[in-house]
Amino acid sequence: MHSTYPDTLLHIAGTWCPSKSGRTLDVLNPATGETIGAVSHADKSDMDLALAAADNAFRVWRAMSAYERSQIMRRAAANIRERREKIAGLMMLEQGKPIAEAMAEVGLAADVAEWFAEEGRRAYGRIIPSRSPAVTQMSLRQPIGPVAAFTPWNFPVNQVVRKVCAALSAGCSIVVKAAEETPASPAALIGAFVDAGLPAGVLNLLYGNPSEISEYLIASPIIRKVSFTGSTPIGKHLASLAGQHMKPATMELGGHAPAIVTADANIDQAVAVLGAAKFRNAGQVCVAPTRFLIEKAAYSRFVEEFAGFAGNLVVGDGSDTRTTMGPLANERRIFALTALIEDAVNQGAQVVTGGRRIGNRGFFFEPTILANVPTHARIMNEEPFGPVAIANSFDSVSDALAEANRLPFGLASYAFTGSEDVAHLLRRDIEAGMLTINHNGIGLPEVPFGGIKESGYGSEGGAEAIEPYLVTRLVSQAYRQ
């Protein structure tokens, strides 16, 4: 397994390079809290070079046939699979997740690249029947232009590859601003595309001050499309910046996912599937189930089994194959979770299990379950983004649905039930961009991925994902008779 960690450079105009200023930022291993490397810090001169490169390369990339672009993306997918262990090792070191989870994320990235490689070949236009036999009406679908993409640290490869592949498959060039805390794995991912024969400047990579880079790139007349994954407050700010320049944006923002479990559900299955979804990546997942709403008749059993699941998790360094939950990605999350748990307890919640930091080396936190949490507690209204689950009971499905829809967020939602009537009600009425019933079916390349309400707009999966990277133009031509 990969054990060394490189310093990470910028990628601009087909070249790996340090920033013009020479500035760097330290990268920490969250399992130890120690510095393991550095990443180059871009300034405006670097951004100008990346913008110029994307602008020039867009003319080259859009002129290539969809077939040629697809072949390059398929080679990139093959490169990702060949380098899976190396990329996953880097991710484990810089992000902390267990190596098995990192390997799964890189494997999914290759699947995403293959999916979009084929989807780009199906960006069809159409001929519209004319009112006159002397007129041909054509609807053309063409790439929107250079893209600015901003990605977070929790899934440093998956979040980058979705944006990159949607843009590339549509014929767009792209400037990616990836997370400074987890720089090496997205750089290795982009290397797989570069080595597949991508023309220089089509795909550029920056790191640096998030607000400085986002505000500069979005305002640039070169950028024609914005894509962001992150918190709702920052997403609102970037969406407003994009709106000022009339630039379309895809926003995949925060959630606070409900998980409804009725008494007639398969409780063992619900605990296993929802527990795995909750504590994956130490709960640092925007679609993680957080508010567990359990019908009263099954509440005690579910909480007992759920606590057992949490207690059996092995928390440790991601390099240890026995580890099933790694550390939090940074120390900020420890303080945030501790404050949320203390507030909930002060409001009357009970700690079923966990609730504390583990040790003082690295950023480890106990898998935590809170029971009987009042609605007014902060954690019922703010996304915890960590290994903390809320377990509350409900009397009727209408009560559970009201709680599920109470918040302004609407990203993911989960349900386990033996009733088709309940499933139908949830399909119709739950306010979330994604609902998965009696299994976890979220996040595959071929299905939509996105939220509604304050969880954003647009999709980063399925056939819908390429749409925001295309523009539709009408050409109506009359012929001499």
N, C-alpha and C positions, 0 to 999 in steps of 0.2 A: 504493500500500500504506500502511496505517495506520502513522504514525511517531511519534505523540505518545502519552504514557502518563499516564492520569489518576490522581489519588489515589482510593482505593477506600473507600467507605462501607459501613456495615452496612445490611442490609435487614430491617426489623422492622415487622410490622403494616401492610404495604403502603407503607411510607415508607423512602426512603434517608436515612440519618442518621449523624452521627458518634457515637462512643461518649459516654456520659454524662460520663466522666472527661476526654474530650478527648485521651486517649492515642493515639499512633500508633506504627507500626513502619515502618522503612525497607524498601523493596523494591529489590533489586539486579538489574541486567542481568548474567546470568552470562557473556555474551560479552565484557564489559568490566570487570566487578567494580564498576561505578559505581552509585550510587544514582539511581534513575529516578523514584521516587515514594514514597508512603506509604499505609498501610492502617490503618483504625481498629481499635483494640484494645478488645474488649468486656470489661466487668467483670460482676459479679454482677447489678447493676441492669439492664444490657442483657439479660442472660440471662433474668432474670425477665420482662421485657417480651416477649421472644421466646416464652417458654413460655406466657405468658398469651394471646398472639396466636394461637399454634398451637392452644391449647385451645379458644378461642372459635371459630376458623375451622373446626376439625374438625367442629363441629355443622352448619355451613353446607355444607361441601364434601361430607360424607357424605350429606346430604339431597338433593343434586343427583343427577340420574339419570346412569347410566354413559354415556349418549349425550351429555349436556351436558358432562360431564368430558372425554369423547373429543374433542368439537369444540374445546374450549379447547386441549387438548394438540396437536391437529393445527394449530391456528393458531400455537402456539408453535414447532412444527417449521418452519412456513413462515417465521416471523420469524428463526429460526436460519439458515436458508438465505440469506435476504436480507442478514443481517449477518455472513455467513461470513468475509468478508475482514477486517472490523474485529475480530471475536473472535480470529481466527487471528493477526492482527498483534499484538494484546495478548499472546497466549500466547507468540509467538516472542520478544518483548522480555523477558518476565519468566521464561520457562522455558528458553529457548535453543534449542529444537528448530528445524530448518529449516522455512521457511515452507510448503513442500509437505507436510510431516508435520502441521503445525498445521492447514492447510486440510483435510487428510484427517480429522483428529480431529473438527473441527467438523462436517464433512459427515456423519460417522458419528453424531454427537450428534443431528442431525435425524432420521436413520433410526431411532435408538433411541426418540425421542419418538413417531414415527409408529407404531412397533411396539407400544409400550405403550398408546398411545391406543386401538388396536383390541383389545388383549389384555384391557383392563379391562372391555370389553363382553362378555367371555366368562367371567367369574368366576361360573360357574353353581352354583346349588344343585341339589338333587334331591328327588324324592319317593321314599320308601322303602316298598315294599309292606308293608302291615300284616297282622298276624295276625287282625285284626277288621275287618269291613266298616264299623264305626262309628268307626274311628280313622284319622286322616290323620297320617303321619309325614313331617316335612319337615327336610331338612338345609339350613341357611341359611349363606351365606358373606358375611361382613361385614367392613368395615375394622377393623383392630386398634386404631387410635388414633394420636395424634401420635407421630412418629418423630424420633429423633436420629441424624444421619448425620455421619460423620467421614471426610474424604477427603484424599488425599496430593497432592504437588506434581508427580509425574511425568506424570500425565495430568489436568490440572486441570479440563478440561471433561468428558472421557469418564467419569471416576469420579463426578463430581457428577450428570451427567445420568442415569446408570443408577439411582442411588438415588432421585433426585427422581421419575423417571418411574414406577418401580415403586410408590412410595408414592402418588403422585397417581392413578394408574390404579386402585388399590385403593380409593380414597376417603379416604386418610389425609392429614393435614397433616404438615409436616416442618420441622425446624430443622436446617440444614446448617452444620457447622463446616468450612470449607474451609481450604486451606493458606495461611499468611501469606506464604510465599515467592512464590506465584503467585496473587494475589487478583483481579486485574482481569478475567481471562478468565472465571472462574466467575461473577463479578458480572454480566458482560455476558450470559452464558448465562441467568442467572436473570431478568435484565431482559427477555429474550425471552418468558419465561413470564408475567411480570407484565403486559407489554403485550398479551398474548393475551387478557386478561380474567380472570385468576386472582383470585378473591376475596382481599381483604386478609387477611394473616395465615396463609394456607395454606402459603406458602413463605417461610421466613425464613433469613437468612444472617448468620453470625457469623464473626469472626476474633479471635484472641487467644492466650492461653497454652493449649496443647493439653491438658495434664493438668488444669488448673483447669476448663476448659470441659467436658471429657468427664466428669469426676467429678461436676460439678454437674448436668449435664443427665441423665445416666444415673440419678442418685439421685432426680430429681424425680418425684413421683407422676403428673405430667402425661404424661411420656414412657412409651409402652407398647411400643416396639420400638426396637432399636439396630442400626445397620449401620456397619461399619468396614472400610476398606481400608488396609493398611499392614503393618508388620513383624510377625513372629510374636510376639516378646516383648511388644510393646504390645498386640497383639490378645488374647493370653492374659490380660493385666491387665484390659482392658476387658470381656472375656467373663466374667471372675470378678466384676467389678462388676455387670454385668447379671444374672448368676446370683444374686447376693445379693438382688436385688429381683424375682426371678422374671420377668425380661423376656427374651423371645426375641431372639437376635442373629444377624445374618448377618456372617460373618467371611471376608474375602478377604485372605489373608495371603501371606507370602513363599514363594518357591519356589527351586529350584536345578535347572532343567529339564534332563533328559538328552535327547540327540539321537543316536539309534542309526542308523548307516549301514552296511549290509551291502555286500559286494563286488559283488553283482549289481545294485545300485541304479544309477540314472542319476546319476553323480557330478556332472556339470556342473549338473544341476537341483538336486541336494542343496546344492551350494555356493551357488548363486544364491539359493535360497529361505531356507536356514538363515542365510546371511550377512546377508541383508536383515533377518531376524528378530532376529539377534544384535545388530546395530549400530544398529537403529532406536532413536531417542531416546537415542543414546549408550549403549545397553545398559541404560538405567534403566527396565527393563520387568520386571514381576514374572513374566511368562510367557516371557521371553527364553530361548532355548536357551543353556546354559552349559557343561554337561559333554558334549562331543562324543565319542562312543564309536564308533570306526571299525574295521571288520574289517581285520585285518592286511594282507590282500592288496590292499586299496585305501587303506591308511593314508598312504603316501608321496604318492600322487597327490592325495588329498583335502587334505592339509596344504599341499602346494605351491599348489594352486588356491585354497584358502582364504586363504593368505597373500597371494596375488595380489589377491583380492577386497578384503581389508583395505587393502592398499597403494594401491588405486585409489580409495578413499574420499576425498572432499574435505572436510577438517575446517575449519570456519570459522564465521563469524557467520551465524545463520539467515536474515538478511535478504538474503544473497547467493544468488541462484537457482542458483549453481554448487555451493553447499554441500550435501553429502549426509550429514554428521554434524556436529551442533552441539556446544557445550560441555557439560560436566557442569553440573548445576543449582546446585551450591554448592561451595565450597572443601573442605568436609568430605569429599566423595567423592574428591578427589585424594589426600588423606592416607590414606584407607581403602584405596584401590586400590594405592597405592604400598607400603603395609605388606603387603598380601596377596601382591603379586608378589615382593617381597623375600623373604618367608617361603618361597614356592614354590621360588624359585631356590636358596635355602639348603638346601632339602630335596632338590635334585637336578633340578628342572625346567629346561627350556630355553626361552628366549624366542625364538620364531620370528620375531616382528615386534612392534614397538611397545614398550610397557612404561614410557613416561615421560610426564610433563607436557609440553605444548607451550607454550613461551614463558612469560612471567610476567604477561601481561595477560589477564584472563578465566580461565575454568576449563576449558581445553581439555586433552584427554588423547588420546594416540595409540591407535588401534585396535590391540588387543594379542591375540596368540595365544601360549599356553604349551603346550608339548609334553611328554609323558612326566611328568606331574605325579603324584607318589606320593599314595596315598589319605590319608595322614596329614597332608598339607599343609593349612593352614587354608582355602585357597581351594577345596579339594575338599569342604569341610564347611560353609562359610559362603557365603551368596549374595553375589557380588561387586557386583551392581547397578551395573554400568558396562560399558564396551566391552572386556571381557576374556573371552576364550574359552579353554577347556581342551580340548586334543585328545589323547586317549589311544586306544590300540589294544586290540582284544579278539580272542581266539581263537575263541570259540564264542558263539552267541546267548545261551546260558544264562549265560555270564560277563557279557555286556553287561546282561542283565536283572537279574542280581544286583547289579551296580553301580548301575543305574538306580533300584533299589528300596532301596538301602542307607541312604539318608538318611531322616530323619523327615518330610521335606517331600513333598508330592504334589499340586502345582498343575498344571503343564503338562508335556507330553512330546511328543517328535517322533521320527519314524522315516522313513527312506527305504530301500526294499527292493524287489527284483524278485520276491520269494518270497511267495506267498499263505500258505504254511505259517508263515513268520515273522510276517507280518501278523496271522494268527489267534492266534499265541502271544502277541503283544504286546497285542492287543485283550483277551485273556483275563486276562493276568497282570501287566501293568504297573500300578503303584500310583500313579495320578495321576488327578485329576479330569477332565483333558482330554488326549486323545491325537489327534494329527493325522499321517496317514501319506501320504507322497509329495506333500504340498502343505502350505500353512499355512492351516488352516480354523478358527482360533481367534478369537473376539471378535465375531462377527456378532450382531446383535440377537436373531435368532431361535434361537440355539443356547445351551445352558447354558454358564455361565462360573463356575467355582468349583473349589475344591480339596478334597482329603481329607487325612487324617493331620494334621500340624501346619500345613498350608497353609490350614486353615479349614474352614468348613461353610456350606452354603447356596449358592444360585446367583444371579448378577446378570445372567443372560441367559436367553432362551427362555421357554417357558411356565412353567417352574419358578420364575422370578424373582418373580412376583407372590404366590406362595403364602405366604411369611413375613409378608406385610403383611395377611393375612386371618385371621380366626378362623372356626371352624366351630361352629355352634350347632344343637342339636336342638330342634325344636318338635313335640310330639306332642299332637294335639287329638282329643278324643272328642266325638261329636255325640249329642244326645238322640234316642232312637228312639221 
